[in-house]
């Protein structure tokens, strides 16, 4: 499955089990995309039950929370 967020494509790479702080189990979706800054591949985990899809747009090295991605 693929999703597009603000022109950036994310490919579903699978689901992983996750233990919450309260000890209960849930499933996270693992998405792969390319950094909007450098183009390097990176992964994002999102809750499988979430209705919103607002993933990170940059890799760990270039992350800038709250900063818009500039289109070249």
Residue frames as qw, qx, qy, qz and C-alpha x, y, z in Angstrom:
[[0.000, 0.891, 0.454, 0.000, 0.00, 0.00, 0.00],
 [0.409, 0.157, -0.005, 0.899, 1.20, 3.52, -0.74],
 [0.109, -0.874, -0.430, 0.197, 0.09, 6.84, 0.73],
 [0.403, 0.454, 0.063, 0.792, 0.93, 10.38, -0.31],
 [0.341, -0.795, -0.356, 0.352, 1.30, 13.18, 2.25],
 [0.001, -0.908, 0.095, 0.407, 1.94, 16.68, 0.89],
 [0.584, 0.725, -0.328, -0.162, 3.40, 15.25, -2.31],
 [0.019, -0.543, 0.832, -0.112, 5.71, 12.79, -0.55],
 [0.834, 0.001, -0.439, -0.334, 5.11, 9.06, -1.12],
 [0.381, -0.438, 0.734, -0.351, 5.21, 6.55, 1.74],
 [0.680, 0.117, -0.666, -0.283, 5.25, 2.79, 1.11],
 [0.782, -0.450, 0.246, -0.354, 3.92, 0.40, 3.74],
 [0.355, 0.504, -0.784, 0.070, 6.75, -1.99, 4.64],
 [0.536, -0.160, -0.823, 0.099, 4.86, -4.05, 7.22],
 [0.539, -0.700, -0.043, -0.466, 3.47, -4.03, 10.71],
 [0.424, 0.251, -0.724, 0.483, 5.30, -4.55, 13.97],
 [0.578, -0.633, -0.515, 0.003, 3.97, -5.46, 17.41],
 [0.161, 0.499, -0.313, 0.792, 4.48, -2.82, 20.09],
 [0.469, -0.493, -0.666, 0.305, 4.05, -2.87, 23.86],
 [0.106, -0.818, -0.115, -0.554, 2.50, 0.31, 25.27],
 [0.045, 0.475, -0.562, 0.676, 3.61, 1.87, 28.53],
 [0.671, -0.279, 0.300, -0.618, 0.61, 0.36, 30.30],
 [0.401, -0.241, 0.884, -0.016, 1.73, -3.12, 29.15],
 [0.729, 0.455, 0.435, -0.269, -0.98, -3.71, 26.54],
 [0.474, -0.076, 0.640, 0.600, -0.04, -4.70, 23.00],
 [0.464, 0.752, 0.145, -0.444, -0.80, -2.83, 19.78],
 [0.740, 0.253, 0.422, 0.458, 0.38, -2.83, 16.18],
 [0.018, -0.768, 0.154, 0.622, 2.42, -0.12, 14.48],
 [0.765, 0.599, 0.206, 0.112, 2.68, 0.34, 10.72],
 [0.515, -0.472, 0.340, 0.630, 6.17, 0.77, 9.29],
 [0.527, 0.828, 0.183, -0.048, 6.36, 3.21, 6.38],
 [0.627, -0.182, 0.300, 0.695, 9.37, 3.86, 4.13],
 [0.333, 0.924, 0.186, 0.010, 9.96, 7.19, 2.35],
 [0.651, 0.254, -0.037, 0.714, 12.82, 9.41, 1.20],
 [0.312, -0.577, -0.269, 0.705, 13.96, 12.45, 3.16],
 [0.306, 0.899, 0.307, 0.068, 12.66, 15.73, 1.72],
 [0.202, -0.911, 0.271, 0.236, 16.03, 17.31, 2.55],
 [0.182, -0.602, 0.723, 0.288, 18.68, 14.81, 1.37],
 [0.720, 0.297, -0.431, -0.455, 16.74, 12.03, -0.37],
 [0.107, 0.269, -0.936, 0.199, 18.01, 9.27, 1.93],
 [0.609, -0.340, -0.629, -0.342, 15.50, 6.51, 2.75],
 [0.096, -0.224, 0.664, -0.706, 14.06, 6.52, 6.26],
 [0.354, -0.370, -0.842, -0.169, 11.24, 4.82, 8.13],
 [0.327, -0.287, 0.222, -0.872, 8.32, 6.10, 10.14],
 [0.170, -0.253, -0.942, 0.142, 6.15, 4.16, 12.58],
 [0.385, -0.209, -0.022, -0.899, 2.47, 5.08, 12.94],
 [0.447, 0.052, 0.765, -0.460, -0.33, 3.50, 14.95],
 [0.019, 0.153, 0.872, 0.464, -2.36, 1.14, 12.77],
 [0.026, -0.650, -0.745, 0.148, -5.57, 2.39, 14.40],
 [0.100, -0.499, -0.066, 0.859, -4.87, 6.06, 13.67],
 [0.474, 0.735, 0.485, -0.008, -7.20, 7.88, 11.28],
 [0.115, 0.953, -0.185, -0.208, -4.76, 10.76, 10.74],
 [0.868, 0.119, 0.146, 0.460, -1.67, 10.30, 8.58],
 [0.085, 0.977, -0.146, 0.128, 0.81, 13.09, 9.28],
 [0.915, -0.158, -0.021, 0.372, 4.25, 11.41, 9.21],
 [0.366, -0.688, 0.275, 0.563, 7.71, 12.93, 9.45],
 [0.664, 0.744, 0.040, -0.062, 9.01, 14.20, 6.13],
 [0.276, 0.787, -0.529, 0.155, 12.71, 14.14, 6.93],
 [0.794, 0.039, -0.556, 0.242, 15.27, 11.60, 8.13],
 [0.663, -0.634, -0.274, 0.288, 16.64, 11.59, 11.68],
 [0.559, -0.090, 0.046, 0.823, 19.65, 13.68, 10.63],
 [0.068, 0.237, 0.263, 0.933, 17.52, 16.45, 9.07],
 [0.225, -0.647, -0.729, -0.007, 14.42, 16.40, 11.27],
 [0.052, 0.102, -0.131, 0.985, 12.93, 19.82, 11.99],
 [0.044, -0.562, -0.812, 0.151, 9.62, 19.60, 13.82],
 [0.056, 0.809, 0.375, -0.449, 7.24, 22.40, 12.87],
 [0.045, -0.566, 0.397, 0.721, 9.32, 23.57, 9.90],
 [0.764, 0.537, 0.185, -0.307, 7.73, 23.35, 6.46],
 [0.696, -0.023, 0.529, 0.485, 9.52, 21.52, 3.66],
 [0.190, 0.703, -0.198, -0.656, 10.68, 23.93, 0.97],
 [0.806, 0.415, 0.413, 0.090, 9.98, 22.82, -2.57],
 [0.350, -0.463, 0.417, 0.699, 12.94, 23.41, -4.88]]
